[in-house]
Amino acid sequence: MRRRASSKELGLTLLEAALLIAIVGGAFAAFFPVFFREVKTSKIAEASANLEVLYQLTEAYFERRHEDEEGMVRSKCLPPSAGPLPAKPNPVRTPLELHTESDDEDARVFAALGFDPGSVRYRYSIVTHHPGCGLERRDQGPDIEFVAEGDLDDDGVYSLFIRGAAIDEKGKLVPHGPLRVRDRVE
């Protein structure tokens, strides 16, 4: 004897399945753009955050007293230019290990500042326009710039972030202009 199954025993009706697909599809359509925007924003945030850290570390370095090779104590020092480190940016976070005893002069400069970002997607550079000690204010733009370059989608086009700093009239290292950005999301 065959018994006819009720609609509850069969599961979803075609109308119920279509409604479920429409609701789930709508949720995905609303969620995915927000999710990818947040992922991209977090990748971009790394560059500006690390440039801020580099500026703060350099500001502290500028205020410290340094002993040179002849034993003379100097202050108001800017580090020499260094980088880029790593040599090539990577869309995936890559460990960046910097040691003061490194054979790589660039790595020693970053390590002397205390820069330790862990893993990075960008490559970082320090461009010192007026290196040395005993520095005073100049009215010719930034004395030092911190640069982050990244290729987040590995297409050969780089995002560029630059943060400048200059010595002010009080002899302090202060930010110079806003964060400059080119091809933020390349």
C-alpha positions in Angstrom: 0.0 0.0 0.0 1.5 3.2 -1.1 1.0 6.2 0.9 1.3 9.7 -0.5 3.9 11.8 1.3 2.7 15.1 2.7 4.5 18.3 1.7 6.1 18.5 5.2 7.8 15.1 4.7 9.2 16.2 1.3 11.1 19.2 2.6 11.0 22.6 1.0 8.6 23.5 -1.7 9.9 25.2 -4.8 8.6 28.6 -3.6 10.3 28.1 -0.2 13.6 27.1 -1.8 13.5 30.2 -4.1 12.7 32.5 -1.1 15.6 31.0 0.9 18.0 31.4 -2.1 16.9 35.0 -2.5 17.5 35.8 1.2 20.9 34.1 1.4 21.9 35.7 -2.0 20.9 39.1 -0.8 22.8 38.7 2.5 25.9 37.7 0.5 25.5 40.6 -1.9 25.4 43.0 1.0 28.2 41.3 3.0 30.9 40.7 0.4 31.6 44.3 -0.7 31.8 45.3 3.0 34.1 42.4 3.8 36.5 43.0 0.9 36.6 46.8 1.6 37.5 46.0 5.3 40.2 43.6 4.2 41.7 46.2 1.8 41.4 48.9 4.5 43.3 46.8 7.0 46.1 46.2 4.5 46.3 49.9 3.8 46.3 50.7 7.5 49.6 48.8 8.0 51.5 51.3 5.9 50.2 54.4 7.7 50.6 52.8 11.1 54.2 51.7 10.5 55.1 55.1 9.1 53.8 56.7 12.3 55.8 54.2 14.4 58.9 55.0 12.3 58.4 58.8 12.9 57.9 58.3 16.6 61.1 56.1 16.9 63.1 58.7 14.9 61.8 61.5 17.0 63.0 59.6 20.1 66.4 58.9 18.4 66.7 62.6 17.5 66.3 63.5 21.2 68.8 60.9 22.5 72.4 61.5 23.0 74.8 59.4 20.8 78.4 58.6 21.2 80.5 58.7 18.0 83.6 56.7 17.1 85.9 59.2 18.9 83.8 59.1 22.1 82.2 62.4 21.6 78.6 62.7 22.8 76.3 64.3 20.2 72.6 65.1 20.1 70.0 66.2 17.5 71.0 63.3 15.2 69.1 61.9 12.3 69.9 58.4 11.1 71.3 57.8 7.6 69.0 56.8 4.8 68.1 53.1 4.7 66.0 50.6 2.8 64.0 49.5 1.2 63.4 46.6 3.5 62.4 44.0 2.5 63.7 44.4 -1.0 60.4 43.5 -2.6 56.9 44.0 -1.1 54.7 40.9 -0.8 50.9 40.8 -0.9 51.1 38.2 1.9 52.6 39.2 5.3 56.3 38.4 5.3 58.5 38.4 8.5 60.9 41.3 8.7 63.8 40.6 11.1 66.1 43.4 11.9 69.2 43.1 14.1 71.8 45.7 15.1 74.5 43.1 14.5 73.4 42.5 11.0 75.8 42.7 8.1 73.2 44.7 6.2 73.6 48.4 6.9 70.0 49.1 6.1 68.8 46.5 8.7 71.2 48.0 11.3 69.7 51.5 10.8 66.1 50.2 11.3 67.2 48.1 14.3 69.0 51.1 15.8 65.7 53.0 15.8 64.0 50.0 17.4 61.7 49.4 14.4 60.2 45.9 14.8 56.9 45.5 12.9 57.0 41.7 12.8 55.4 40.7 9.5 54.8 43.2 6.7 53.2 43.5 3.3 55.0 46.8 2.4 58.7 47.6 2.0 59.9 50.5 4.1 62.6 53.2 3.5 64.0 56.1 5.4 65.2 59.0 3.2 67.3 61.4 5.2 67.8 64.7 3.4 70.1 66.1 6.2 71.8 63.3 8.1 74.2 63.8 11.0 74.1 65.4 14.4 73.8 68.9 15.8 71.1 69.6 13.3 69.0 72.8 13.4 65.9 74.0 11.6 66.0 74.5 7.8 63.2 76.1 5.8 63.5 73.7 2.9 60.9 71.0 3.3 61.3 67.8 5.3 64.6 66.8 6.8 63.6 63.1 6.8 60.9 61.1 5.0 59.5 57.6 5.8 58.3 55.7 2.8 56.1 52.6 2.4 55.6 50.9 -0.9 53.2 48.0 -1.5 51.8 45.8 -4.2 48.7 44.4 -2.6 47.4 42.6 -5.6 50.8 41.6 -7.1 50.2 43.4 -10.4 53.4 45.4 -10.5 51.7 48.7 -9.6 52.8 50.0 -6.2 50.9 52.0 -3.6 53.1 54.7 -2.1 52.8 56.3 1.3 55.2 59.1 2.4 55.4 60.7 5.9 57.8 63.7 6.3 59.3 65.2 9.4 61.3 68.4 9.9 63.2 70.2 12.7 61.1 73.1 14.0 62.1 76.4 15.5 62.4 74.9 19.0 64.8 72.2 17.7 62.3 69.4 17.9 61.5 66.9 15.2 57.9 67.4 14.1 55.6 66.0 11.3 56.0 67.9 8.1 52.8 68.1 6.1 50.1 65.4 5.8 50.6 61.8 4.9 51.1 61.7 1.1 49.5 58.8 -0.7 49.7 57.7 -4.4 47.6 54.8 -5.7 46.3 53.9 -2.2 44.6 50.7 -3.4 46.5 50.4 -6.7 
